Amino acid sequence: MRRKQFRNIVALILLWPLLSGCWMAAAAGAGAYGGYKMKEKGYTMQSPITKEEKRTEKNGK
């Protein structure tokens, strides 16, 4: 009985990193699907990452 419990615990510890990656991929897919459905209904989305334009400094430094 103890040997079976130990084997199950070791298997769970070894498989945990694989399972956590799957949950992240599933969450990313759900977010993408939600964005797609919002786009279908007419909402527009904008990325928060924007390219900054080159600024000129007034002090001449």
Beta strands, then each sheet from edge to edge (+ up, - down):
end
